[in-house]
């Protein structure tokens, strides 16, 4: 079967909080009548991004168009989760014309691209392109930047220091696999930060990859879809720290879902999240909660010390108005401190 008869799939990768879900929503909102489906994966037990997409009221996007895999990383669960989920979409009476795959922020894209060569699906789908979304302000702050001189100094001073930085490796692997890089949140960058980040990205790349600057994930779908990369047949040009899923260890990270009581105001919940984010090792906090007297669900998302909130949709009739926050952090982060902060009045 030629690539022209295969259903194209776009893999959207990027670190925690980079704006992947916002980009996917933008594509759905501007589909122009094209049948799109989404396979969304989240690290941890509580699926959040799938419900965030499904509940946003996008015309033409139904529940069956969103397949959510809330527990586990796609690159590690190809046989058990990814291939069956993809086949669910492909076997529909009216299959999608294009599939968007939003990975967890901790996922490595190359093992997932390699999975498209599995016998069950290789004749039916192709990787149209891998899009890496980069959080511009985070990189500008040095969150994922290598410092070889400092590393050498540490090595010389103490040979017992563990120099491996799993966050850096994940970030770099996402860039190395990309056919297109989205430098997001440029509206939050100051002065020469943009040039610094572009240079940082270029320093990771062994080949020419186009970088598009944007804010809020607003990129013309015609630019993102139809790349024709057939990435599964181009693995050799995509080097990786972790060539297979067996090399990829999520023991570096852990997540927890914490119930949250109703709050009097959005600001009250934001204050709790800000306190929780101060705990050592916390990478990302996101979730939703009911606000007293408000018919809409409040969504709060935090990356580092940056916290954003908005109302996303009305609570459904008969739906339990239960608040929940997902916290993702480095292995061993202080969960008790986070719980205390989120539940404090």
Secondary structure, 3 states (H helix, E strand, C coil): CCHHHCEEEEEEEECCCCCHHHHHHHHHHCCCCCCEEEEEECCCCCCCHHHHHHCCCCCCCCHHHEEEECCCCHHHCHHHHHHHHHHHHHCCCCCCCEEEEECCCCCCHHHHHHHCCCCCCCCCEEEEEEEEEEEHHHHHCCCCCCCHHHHHHHHHHCCCCCCCCHHHHHHHHHHHCCCEEEEECHHHCCCCHHHHHHHHHHHHCCCCCEEEECCCCCCCHHHHCCCCCCHHHCHHHCCCCCCCHHHCCHHHEEEEEEEECCECCHHHHHHHHHHHHCCCCEEEEEEEEEECCCCEEEEEEEECCEEEEEEEEECCCCCCCCEEEEEEEECCCCHHHHHHHHHCC
